[in-house]
Each structure stands twice: as C-alpha cells, then as structure tokens.
Amino acid sequence: MSLELGRRAVHATGAGLPALWLLGAPWWTVQTVLAVALVVAFVLEYLRLVVELDHWVYRKLTRPYEDDSVAGYALYMVSMAAVGFIFAPTIAAPGMLMLALGDPVSGMLGSGEVGGWKDPDVLAATFGFCFLLAAPFTVSTAGVAVGALAAAVGALGATVADGTTPVVAGYVVDDNLTIPPAACLGIVVVYFATGVPVEFAVPF
C-alpha cells in the first residue's frame, strides 16, 4: 500500500465514530471516544513538537509542511470533537462523515496546490459525494425539500473547505480542521432560516 493510500485508509477509520451511534450506541459513547482520542493526539503532538521524539508513525502520517506545526491528524480530532460536543448527532454525524470519507475520496480524485483550488470536476464530485453523505440525516430531520437544501449547503461548506488550502500568517490551514465545522454550520444555517429546531449536544 502506498503512503498516500495508507494515509487515506487511516483517515477513513474516523467514519467508525458516527457508525457507533448509527449502530445503536448512545452519543455520549462517541463523545467519550472523541475525548480520549483528542487527549492522545495532543500528547503525541507534544512529544513530537516539544520533546522532539521521532517515530515512524509521525513520518507515515505527517506531511512536510507539518514538521513545525500541529499535524493534520491532531486537527482532525479537534474538529471531530468540536462538532461532536456541540451539535446533536443528526448534525454532527454528517460533518464527521464528510471529513472521514469525503476528504479521502476527494484526495484520490485530485489534489490542489497549497494556496490554490482543486480542479472544478474534483470540486463537483466532492460536492456530490458529500451531499449523498448528508442527505439521509437532513431529510429524516427536516423533510425532503428543506433536508435536501441543508444537505446541499452543508456539502458546499465541506467542498469549499476541502477544495482550497489557504495560508494564513505563514501557516497552512488544514482542511482536517475546517471540513466538519463548515459542513455542520451550513446545515444549521438552513435549519435556522427555515424554522427547523436545531438540537445541540450540550446545554447552553
């Protein structure tokens, strides 16, 4: 298995988190796994960046531009945990799946330069795939018309986040950090605009 295929295979394992809930586990179980994984990721990043512990796992899972910054796998867990602890599972799960499955599928279709955009056909395919991931959740929550619109806006957010890799103040903004929030916020905006109740995972 090539290095890139290996990375994408590891990436896709994140789909197991919402799958736990879909298989009947309570959402707090998913949140517990997220919390543990987040702590482990930050400990590993501390060892890599501060202690400068070199390990073959780091060389396999990190990219050259991550040598001196927080790696994508840790940002992956940050964004997964963020949506998992803020939104109800019917909103969080689509965002998680767009990162876990949509991102590697998009990567297999084509990649863009840092600071640029992926090709239009890759963006279109990414949008379509992410829409299909989100629609079962949004349609079951809001009905066909509103659900389809919510899935489309959520998929658009994920596509934009995936389709470009901006550089801010010299740091590459990794799509592992931006895809789930962009997707979930897109769904929430449509729900708010159409009067569909938005459920959160924690009380405010």
LUMSEFI-510198 format. One line per field, with one value per residue: x, y, z of N, C-alpha, C, O in turn; residue in one letter. Coordinates in steps of 0.2 Angstrom, whole numbers, always signed. Example, Ala and Ser with C-alpha at 12.3 -4.5 7.8 and 13.67 -1.06 7.14 Angstrom:
<sites>
n.u	[+66 / +64]
n.v	[-28 / -11]
n.w	[+39 / +35]
ca.u	[+62 / +68]
ca.v	[-22 / -5]
ca.w	[+39 / +36]
c.u	[+66 / +64]
c.v	[-16 / +0]
c.w	[+39 / +39]
o.u	[+71 / +67]
o.v	[-17 / +6]
o.w	[+42 / +40]
resn	[A / S]
</sites>
This chain:
<sites>
n.u	[+4 / +3 / +10 / +1 / -11 / -11 / -12 / -25 / -33 / -31 / -37 / -50 / -55 / -61 / -74 / -79 / -83 / -96 / -102 / -103 / -114 / -124 / -126 / -132 / -126 / -126 / -124 / -116 / -106 / -99 / -94 / -86 / -76 / -71 / -65 / -55 / -47 / -43 / -36 / -25 / -20 / -15 / -5 / +4 / +7 / +13 / +25 / +31 / +33 / +38 / +46 / +53 / +52 / +56 / +47 / +41 / +28 / +24 / +32 / +25 / +12 / +12 / +14 / +27 / +25 / +20 / +30 / +34 / +23 / +6 / +0 / -10 / -17 / -20 / -27 / -38 / -44 / -47 / -57 / -67 / -70 / -75 / -87 / -94 / -96 / -103 / -114 / -130 / -131 / -137 / -134 / -120 / -115 / -115 / -106 / -94 / -93 / -91 / -78 / -71 / -74 / -77 / -66 / -54 / -59 / -60 / -47 / -41 / -46 / -40 / -28 / -25 / -14 / -5 / -13 / -20 / -34 / -43 / -47 / -61 / -69 / -66 / -70 / -84 / -87 / -84 / -93 / -105 / -103 / -102 / -115 / -123 / -119 / -124 / -137 / -146 / -147 / -151 / -163 / -171 / -173 / -178 / -187 / -190 / -188 / -182 / -173 / -165 / -160 / -152 / -143 / -136 / -131 / -123 / -114 / -108 / -101 / -92 / -85 / -79 / -71 / -63 / -58 / -49 / -33 / -29 / -16 / -12 / -5 / +7 / +5 / -2 / -19 / -27 / -38 / -43 / -46 / -56 / -67 / -78 / -83 / -87 / -96 / -106 / -111 / -116 / -127 / -134 / -137 / -146 / -157 / -160 / -164 / -176 / -184 / -182 / -180 / -165 / -154 / -143 / -128 / -124 / -130 / -134]
n.v	[-6 / +11 / +26 / +37 / +31 / +23 / +34 / +39 / +28 / +27 / +39 / +37 / +28 / +36 / +37 / +27 / +32 / +40 / +29 / +21 / +27 / +26 / +12 / +10 / +14 / +25 / +43 / +49 / +39 / +40 / +53 / +51 / +43 / +52 / +61 / +54 / +51 / +64 / +68 / +59 / +62 / +75 / +73 / +65 / +75 / +84 / +77 / +76 / +89 / +96 / +88 / +82 / +69 / +57 / +46 / +32 / +32 / +46 / +50 / +43 / +48 / +62 / +77 / +86 / +100 / +100 / +99 / +108 / +112 / +109 / +93 / +86 / +75 / +78 / +90 / +85 / +77 / +87 / +95 / +85 / +82 / +94 / +97 / +86 / +88 / +99 / +99 / +90 / +72 / +70 / +81 / +83 / +70 / +70 / +80 / +74 / +62 / +68 / +73 / +61 / +52 / +59 / +68 / +59 / +53 / +64 / +67 / +57 / +59 / +70 / +83 / +99 / +114 / +121 / +135 / +137 / +131 / +116 / +106 / +110 / +99 / +90 / +97 / +97 / +83 / +80 / +88 / +82 / +69 / +72 / +78 / +66 / +59 / +67 / +69 / +58 / +61 / +74 / +75 / +66 / +73 / +85 / +84 / +82 / +93 / +104 / +97 / +92 / +105 / +108 / +98 / +101 / +114 / +111 / +102 / +110 / +119 / +110 / +106 / +118 / +120 / +109 / +110 / +120 / +126 / +137 / +149 / +156 / +169 / +163 / +150 / +134 / +132 / +118 / +107 / +97 / +102 / +111 / +106 / +98 / +108 / +118 / +111 / +107 / +119 / +124 / +116 / +120 / +133 / +133 / +126 / +135 / +146 / +141 / +137 / +125 / +116 / +117 / +105 / +104 / +96 / +99 / +108 / +126]
n.w	[+0 / -5 / +2 / +2 / +0 / +12 / +21 / +18 / +21 / +35 / +38 / +34 / +44 / +54 / +51 / +59 / +71 / +70 / +65 / +76 / +84 / +74 / +74 / +86 / +98 / +112 / +111 / +120 / +121 / +109 / +111 / +122 / +117 / +107 / +116 / +123 / +112 / +107 / +118 / +117 / +105 / +107 / +117 / +109 / +99 / +108 / +112 / +99 / +94 / +105 / +114 / +104 / +99 / +88 / +78 / +68 / +65 / +65 / +54 / +44 / +45 / +44 / +35 / +25 / +27 / +40 / +49 / +58 / +64 / +71 / +68 / +54 / +59 / +72 / +71 / +64 / +75 / +83 / +76 / +74 / +87 / +91 / +84 / +88 / +101 / +102 / +93 / +90 / +86 / +74 / +66 / +69 / +64 / +50 / +46 / +52 / +44 / +31 / +33 / +36 / +25 / +14 / +12 / +9 / -2 / -11 / -11 / -18 / -31 / -35 / -31 / -25 / -27 / -12 / -6 / -18 / -28 / -30 / -45 / -55 / -59 / -49 / -37 / -40 / -40 / -26 / -20 / -24 / -18 / -4 / -2 / -4 / +7 / +18 / +16 / +20 / +34 / +35 / +28 / +35 / +46 / +43 / +32 / +14 / +5 / +13 / +19 / +9 / +4 / +15 / +16 / +4 / +6 / +17 / +11 / +2 / +10 / +15 / +3 / -1 / +10 / +8 / -4 / -6 / +1 / +11 / +16 / +30 / +39 / +37 / +40 / +35 / +33 / +37 / +30 / +38 / +49 / +46 / +38 / +45 / +54 / +44 / +37 / +46 / +51 / +39 / +38 / +49 / +47 / +37 / +44 / +54 / +46 / +40 / +51 / +57 / +71 / +80 / +87 / +100 / +107 / +120 / +134 / +133]
ca.u	[+0 / +7 / +10 / -5 / -17 / -11 / -15 / -32 / -36 / -32 / -42 / -57 / -57 / -65 / -81 / -81 / -86 / -103 / -105 / -105 / -120 / -129 / -127 / -136 / -123 / -128 / -120 / -110 / -100 / -95 / -90 / -80 / -70 / -68 / -61 / -49 / -43 / -41 / -30 / -19 / -17 / -11 / +1 / +8 / +10 / +18 / +31 / +34 / +35 / +42 / +51 / +56 / +53 / +54 / +44 / +39 / +21 / +24 / +34 / +20 / +5 / +13 / +17 / +32 / +23 / +18 / +36 / +35 / +16 / +2 / -1 / -17 / -21 / -22 / -33 / -44 / -48 / -50 / -63 / -72 / -73 / -79 / -94 / -97 / -98 / -108 / -121 / -133 / -128 / -140 / -130 / -113 / -113 / -114 / -99 / -89 / -93 / -88 / -71 / -68 / -75 / -77 / -59 / -50 / -62 / -58 / -40 / -40 / -48 / -36 / -26 / -23 / -8 / -6 / -15 / -24 / -40 / -43 / -50 / -68 / -73 / -65 / -75 / -91 / -88 / -83 / -100 / -110 / -102 / -104 / -122 / -126 / -117 / -128 / -145 / -151 / -148 / -155 / -170 / -175 / -174 / -182 / -191 / -186 / -186 / -178 / -167 / -160 / -156 / -147 / -138 / -133 / -127 / -118 / -109 / -105 / -96 / -86 / -82 / -75 / -65 / -58 / -56 / -43 / -29 / -26 / -11 / -14 / +1 / +13 / +3 / -7 / -25 / -28 / -45 / -45 / -49 / -62 / -72 / -84 / -87 / -91 / -102 / -112 / -113 / -120 / -134 / -138 / -139 / -153 / -162 / -162 / -168 / -182 / -188 / -181 / -176 / -158 / -153 / -136 / -126 / -123 / -135 / -131]
ca.v	[+0 / +17 / +30 / +41 / +26 / +22 / +39 / +39 / +22 / +29 / +45 / +34 / +25 / +41 / +35 / +22 / +36 / +41 / +22 / +18 / +29 / +23 / +5 / +10 / +16 / +32 / +48 / +50 / +34 / +43 / +59 / +48 / +40 / +58 / +65 / +51 / +52 / +70 / +69 / +55 / +66 / +81 / +70 / +64 / +81 / +87 / +73 / +77 / +96 / +99 / +84 / +81 / +62 / +55 / +40 / +30 / +34 / +53 / +50 / +40 / +51 / +69 / +79 / +90 / +107 / +99 / +97 / +113 / +114 / +104 / +89 / +85 / +70 / +81 / +94 / +80 / +75 / +93 / +96 / +80 / +83 / +101 / +96 / +80 / +90 / +105 / +98 / +84 / +68 / +71 / +87 / +81 / +64 / +71 / +83 / +69 / +58 / +72 / +73 / +54 / +49 / +64 / +71 / +55 / +52 / +70 / +67 / +52 / +62 / +75 / +87 / +106 / +117 / +125 / +142 / +137 / +127 / +109 / +107 / +110 / +92 / +87 / +100 / +94 / +76 / +81 / +91 / +77 / +64 / +75 / +78 / +60 / +58 / +71 / +69 / +54 / +64 / +80 / +73 / +62 / +78 / +91 / +83 / +81 / +100 / +108 / +92 / +92 / +111 / +108 / +94 / +104 / +119 / +108 / +99 / +116 / +121 / +105 / +106 / +124 / +119 / +104 / +112 / +125 / +125 / +144 / +150 / +162 / +171 / +158 / +143 / +131 / +130 / +111 / +105 / +92 / +107 / +116 / +102 / +97 / +114 / +121 / +107 / +107 / +126 / +125 / +113 / +124 / +140 / +131 / +125 / +142 / +150 / +138 / +136 / +118 / +116 / +115 / +102 / +104 / +90 / +101 / +114 / +132]
ca.w	[+0 / -5 / +8 / +2 / +1 / +19 / +25 / +17 / +24 / +42 / +38 / +33 / +50 / +58 / +50 / +64 / +76 / +69 / +65 / +83 / +85 / +70 / +76 / +92 / +104 / +114 / +108 / +125 / +120 / +104 / +114 / +126 / +112 / +105 / +121 / +124 / +106 / +107 / +123 / +115 / +99 / +110 / +120 / +104 / +97 / +112 / +111 / +93 / +93 / +111 / +116 / +98 / +99 / +81 / +77 / +62 / +64 / +63 / +47 / +40 / +45 / +44 / +29 / +26 / +30 / +47 / +53 / +64 / +67 / +73 / +62 / +52 / +62 / +78 / +69 / +63 / +81 / +86 / +73 / +76 / +94 / +91 / +81 / +92 / +108 / +101 / +89 / +91 / +81 / +67 / +63 / +69 / +60 / +43 / +46 / +53 / +38 / +26 / +34 / +36 / +19 / +8 / +11 / +6 / -9 / -15 / -12 / -23 / -37 / -37 / -26 / -27 / -23 / -6 / -8 / -24 / -28 / -34 / -52 / -55 / -59 / -42 / -33 / -41 / -37 / -19 / -18 / -24 / -13 / +2 / -2 / -3 / +14 / +22 / +14 / +24 / +40 / +35 / +25 / +40 / +51 / +40 / +26 / +8 / +2 / +17 / +20 / +3 / +4 / +21 / +14 / -1 / +9 / +21 / +6 / -1 / +15 / +15 / -3 / -1 / +15 / +5 / -11 / -6 / +7 / +12 / +20 / +35 / +43 / +36 / +42 / +31 / +36 / +35 / +29 / +43 / +54 / +43 / +35 / +49 / +56 / +39 / +35 / +51 / +51 / +33 / +39 / +55 / +44 / +34 / +49 / +57 / +41 / +39 / +57 / +59 / +78 / +80 / +93 / +102 / +111 / +127 / +135 / +133]
c.u	[+4 / +6 / +3 / -11 / -17 / -14 / -22 / -36 / -37 / -37 / -49 / -60 / -61 / -72 / -84 / -85 / -93 / -106 / -107 / -112 / -126 / -130 / -130 / -132 / -125 / -122 / -114 / -105 / -96 / -91 / -85 / -74 / -67 / -63 / -55 / -44 / -40 / -35 / -24 / -16 / -13 / -5 / +6 / +11 / +15 / +25 / +34 / +37 / +39 / +47 / +55 / +57 / +51 / +52 / +41 / +32 / +20 / +26 / +29 / +14 / +6 / +16 / +23 / +31 / +21 / +24 / +36 / +28 / +12 / +0 / -8 / -21 / -24 / -28 / -39 / -48 / -51 / -57 / -69 / -75 / -77 / -86 / -98 / -99 / -103 / -114 / -123 / -131 / -131 / -137 / -122 / -111 / -111 / -107 / -94 / -88 / -90 / -81 / -68 / -68 / -74 / -70 / -55 / -53 / -60 / -51 / -38 / -41 / -43 / -34 / -24 / -16 / -10 / -8 / -19 / -31 / -39 / -47 / -57 / -72 / -72 / -70 / -82 / -92 / -88 / -90 / -105 / -109 / -104 / -111 / -125 / -124 / -122 / -135 / -149 / -152 / -153 / -162 / -174 / -177 / -179 / -186 / -187 / -184 / -181 / -171 / -162 / -156 / -151 / -142 / -133 / -128 / -121 / -112 / -105 / -99 / -90 / -82 / -77 / -69 / -60 / -55 / -50 / -39 / -25 / -20 / -12 / -8 / +6 / +11 / -3 / -13 / -27 / -35 / -47 / -48 / -55 / -68 / -78 / -87 / -91 / -97 / -108 / -115 / -118 / -127 / -138 / -141 / -146 / -158 / -164 / -166 / -175 / -186 / -187 / -178 / -169 / -156 / -145 / -135 / -125 / -128 / -131 / -135]
c.v	[+6 / +21 / +34 / +37 / +24 / +28 / +40 / +34 / +24 / +34 / +42 / +31 / +30 / +40 / +30 / +26 / +37 / +34 / +19 / +20 / +26 / +15 / +4 / +12 / +23 / +37 / +50 / +45 / +37 / +49 / +56 / +46 / +47 / +61 / +61 / +51 / +59 / +71 / +65 / +59 / +72 / +79 / +69 / +70 / +85 / +83 / +74 / +84 / +99 / +95 / +82 / +73 / +60 / +48 / +38 / +32 / +41 / +53 / +47 / +44 / +59 / +71 / +84 / +97 / +106 / +98 / +102 / +115 / +108 / +100 / +88 / +80 / +73 / +86 / +90 / +79 / +82 / +95 / +91 / +81 / +89 / +100 / +91 / +83 / +96 / +103 / +91 / +79 / +68 / +77 / +85 / +75 / +66 / +75 / +79 / +65 / +62 / +72 / +66 / +51 / +53 / +67 / +66 / +53 / +58 / +70 / +62 / +54 / +67 / +80 / +94 / +108 / +121 / +132 / +142 / +132 / +120 / +111 / +106 / +103 / +88 / +90 / +98 / +87 / +76 / +83 / +85 / +71 / +66 / +76 / +72 / +57 / +61 / +70 / +64 / +57 / +70 / +79 / +70 / +67 / +83 / +90 / +84 / +88 / +103 / +103 / +92 / +99 / +111 / +104 / +97 / +110 / +116 / +105 / +104 / +118 / +116 / +105 / +112 / +123 / +114 / +106 / +117 / +124 / +132 / +144 / +157 / +163 / +166 / +151 / +141 / +129 / +123 / +110 / +100 / +96 / +110 / +112 / +101 / +103 / +118 / +117 / +107 / +114 / +127 / +122 / +117 / +130 / +138 / +130 / +131 / +146 / +147 / +136 / +129 / +119 / +113 / +112 / +102 / +98 / +92 / +107 / +121 / +137]
c.w	[+0 / +1 / +8 / +3 / +9 / +23 / +24 / +20 / +32 / +42 / +38 / +40 / +55 / +57 / +55 / +70 / +75 / +68 / +71 / +85 / +81 / +71 / +83 / +99 / +106 / +112 / +113 / +124 / +115 / +107 / +119 / +122 / +109 / +110 / +122 / +118 / +105 / +112 / +120 / +109 / +102 / +113 / +114 / +100 / +101 / +112 / +105 / +92 / +99 / +113 / +110 / +97 / +92 / +82 / +70 / +60 / +62 / +56 / +42 / +39 / +44 / +37 / +30 / +29 / +37 / +51 / +59 / +66 / +68 / +67 / +61 / +56 / +69 / +77 / +67 / +69 / +84 / +83 / +74 / +82 / +95 / +89 / +86 / +99 / +108 / +98 / +91 / +85 / +74 / +63 / +63 / +65 / +53 / +42 / +47 / +47 / +32 / +26 / +33 / +29 / +13 / +7 / +7 / -1 / -14 / -16 / -18 / -30 / -40 / -31 / -29 / -24 / -17 / -8 / -14 / -23 / -32 / -41 / -51 / -55 / -52 / -37 / -34 / -39 / -29 / -16 / -18 / -19 / -6 / +3 / -1 / +5 / +19 / +22 / +19 / +31 / +40 / +32 / +31 / +46 / +49 / +35 / +20 / +6 / +7 / +19 / +15 / +2 / +10 / +19 / +8 / +2 / +13 / +17 / +3 / +4 / +15 / +9 / -3 / +4 / +12 / -1 / -11 / +1 / +8 / +16 / +24 / +39 / +42 / +37 / +37 / +35 / +33 / +35 / +34 / +49 / +52 / +41 / +39 / +52 / +50 / +36 / +40 / +51 / +45 / +35 / +44 / +52 / +41 / +39 / +52 / +52 / +40 / +45 / +59 / +66 / +77 / +87 / +94 / +107 / +118 / +128 / +135 / +137]
o.u	[+9 / +1 / +0 / -15 / -23 / -18 / -26 / -41 / -42 / -41 / -53 / -66 / -65 / -76 / -90 / -89 / -97 / -112 / -112 / -116 / -131 / -136 / -131 / -136 / -126 / -116 / -109 / -99 / -90 / -85 / -79 / -68 / -61 / -58 / -50 / -38 / -34 / -30 / -18 / -10 / -7 / +0 / +12 / +17 / +20 / +30 / +41 / +42 / +44 / +53 / +61 / +63 / +46 / +54 / +39 / +30 / +16 / +23 / +29 / +10 / +1 / +19 / +23 / +34 / +20 / +23 / +38 / +28 / +14 / -3 / -13 / -27 / -29 / -33 / -44 / -54 / -56 / -62 / -75 / -81 / -82 / -91 / -104 / -104 / -106 / -120 / -120 / -128 / -127 / -137 / -119 / -105 / -106 / -103 / -88 / -82 / -86 / -77 / -63 / -64 / -71 / -68 / -52 / -48 / -57 / -49 / -33 / -38 / -43 / -38 / -22 / -14 / -15 / -4 / -22 / -32 / -35 / -51 / -60 / -77 / -76 / -72 / -86 / -97 / -91 / -93 / -109 / -114 / -107 / -114 / -130 / -128 / -124 / -139 / -154 / -157 / -157 / -167 / -180 / -182 / -183 / -189 / -181 / -178 / -175 / -166 / -156 / -150 / -145 / -136 / -127 / -122 / -116 / -106 / -99 / -94 / -85 / -76 / -71 / -64 / -54 / -49 / -47 / -42 / -20 / -19 / -13 / -6 / +10 / +15 / -7 / -12 / -30 / -39 / -53 / -52 / -59 / -73 / -84 / -93 / -96 / -102 / -114 / -121 / -123 / -132 / -144 / -146 / -151 / -164 / -170 / -171 / -179 / -192 / -191 / -172 / -168 / -157 / -141 / -139 / -126 / -129 / -125 / -134]
o.v	[+7 / +20 / +35 / +39 / +24 / +26 / +41 / +35 / +23 / +34 / +44 / +30 / +27 / +42 / +30 / +23 / +35 / +33 / +16 / +16 / +24 / +13 / -1 / +13 / +27 / +35 / +51 / +47 / +37 / +50 / +60 / +48 / +47 / +63 / +64 / +52 / +59 / +74 / +68 / +59 / +73 / +82 / +70 / +70 / +88 / +87 / +74 / +85 / +103 / +97 / +79 / +71 / +62 / +43 / +43 / +34 / +43 / +57 / +50 / +45 / +62 / +67 / +87 / +99 / +111 / +97 / +99 / +120 / +103 / +103 / +89 / +82 / +71 / +86 / +93 / +79 / +81 / +97 / +93 / +80 / +89 / +102 / +91 / +80 / +98 / +105 / +86 / +81 / +67 / +77 / +86 / +76 / +63 / +73 / +79 / +63 / +59 / +72 / +65 / +47 / +52 / +67 / +68 / +52 / +57 / +71 / +63 / +52 / +68 / +81 / +95 / +105 / +123 / +135 / +148 / +130 / +120 / +116 / +103 / +102 / +85 / +87 / +97 / +86 / +72 / +80 / +84 / +69 / +62 / +75 / +71 / +54 / +58 / +71 / +66 / +56 / +70 / +82 / +72 / +66 / +85 / +95 / +86 / +89 / +105 / +106 / +92 / +99 / +113 / +106 / +97 / +111 / +119 / +106 / +103 / +120 / +118 / +104 / +112 / +124 / +114 / +104 / +118 / +122 / +133 / +139 / +162 / +159 / +165 / +147 / +144 / +126 / +123 / +112 / +100 / +94 / +112 / +115 / +103 / +103 / +120 / +120 / +108 / +115 / +131 / +125 / +118 / +132 / +142 / +132 / +132 / +148 / +151 / +133 / +127 / +122 / +108 / +115 / +101 / +95 / +88 / +111 / +121 / +143]
o.w	[+4 / +5 / +13 / +7 / +11 / +28 / +29 / +23 / +35 / +47 / +42 / +41 / +59 / +61 / +56 / +74 / +80 / +70 / +72 / +87 / +83 / +70 / +86 / +104 / +102 / +112 / +111 / +126 / +115 / +105 / +119 / +124 / +109 / +108 / +123 / +119 / +103 / +110 / +121 / +109 / +99 / +113 / +115 / +99 / +99 / +112 / +104 / +90 / +98 / +114 / +111 / +95 / +89 / +85 / +67 / +55 / +57 / +52 / +36 / +34 / +43 / +34 / +36 / +33 / +40 / +57 / +65 / +70 / +67 / +62 / +65 / +57 / +71 / +80 / +69 / +69 / +87 / +86 / +74 / +83 / +98 / +93 / +87 / +101 / +113 / +101 / +93 / +80 / +70 / +57 / +58 / +61 / +50 / +37 / +44 / +45 / +28 / +21 / +29 / +28 / +8 / +1 / +2 / -6 / -19 / -22 / -21 / -35 / -46 / -27 / -35 / -19 / -17 / -12 / -16 / -17 / -37 / -41 / -46 / -51 / -50 / -33 / -29 / -36 / -26 / -11 / -13 / -17 / -2 / +9 / +3 / +7 / +24 / +27 / +21 / +34 / +44 / +35 / +31 / +49 / +53 / +32 / +20 / +4 / +4 / +19 / +16 / +1 / +8 / +20 / +8 / +0 / +13 / +18 / +2 / +2 / +16 / +9 / -6 / +2 / +13 / -2 / -17 / +6 / +5 / +21 / +21 / +43 / +47 / +37 / +35 / +40 / +28 / +40 / +35 / +52 / +56 / +41 / +37 / +51 / +51 / +35 / +38 / +52 / +45 / +33 / +44 / +54 / +42 / +38 / +53 / +54 / +38 / +44 / +63 / +66 / +74 / +92 / +90 / +110 / +123 / +123 / +137 / +138]
resn	[M / S / L / E / L / G / R / R / A / V / H / A / T / G / A / G / L / P / A / L / W / L / L / G / A / P / W / W / T / V / Q / T / V / L / A / V / A / L / V / V / A / F / V / L / E / Y / L / R / L / V / V / E / L / D / H / W / V / Y / R / K / L / T / R / P / Y / E / D / D / S / V / A / G / Y / A / L / Y / M / V / S / M / A / A / V / G / F / I / F / A / P / T / I / A / A / P / G / M / L / M / L / A / L / G / D / P / V / S / G / M / L / G / S / G / E / V / G / G / W / K / D / P / D / V / L / A / A / T / F / G / F / C / F / L / L / A / A / P / F / T / V / S / T / A / G / V / A / V / G / A / L / A / A / A / V / G / A / L / G / A / T / V / A / D / G / T / T / P / V / V / A / G / Y / V / V / D / D / N / L / T / I / P / P / A / A / C / L / G / I / V / V / V / Y / F / A / T / G / V / P / V / E / F / A / V / P / F]
</sites>
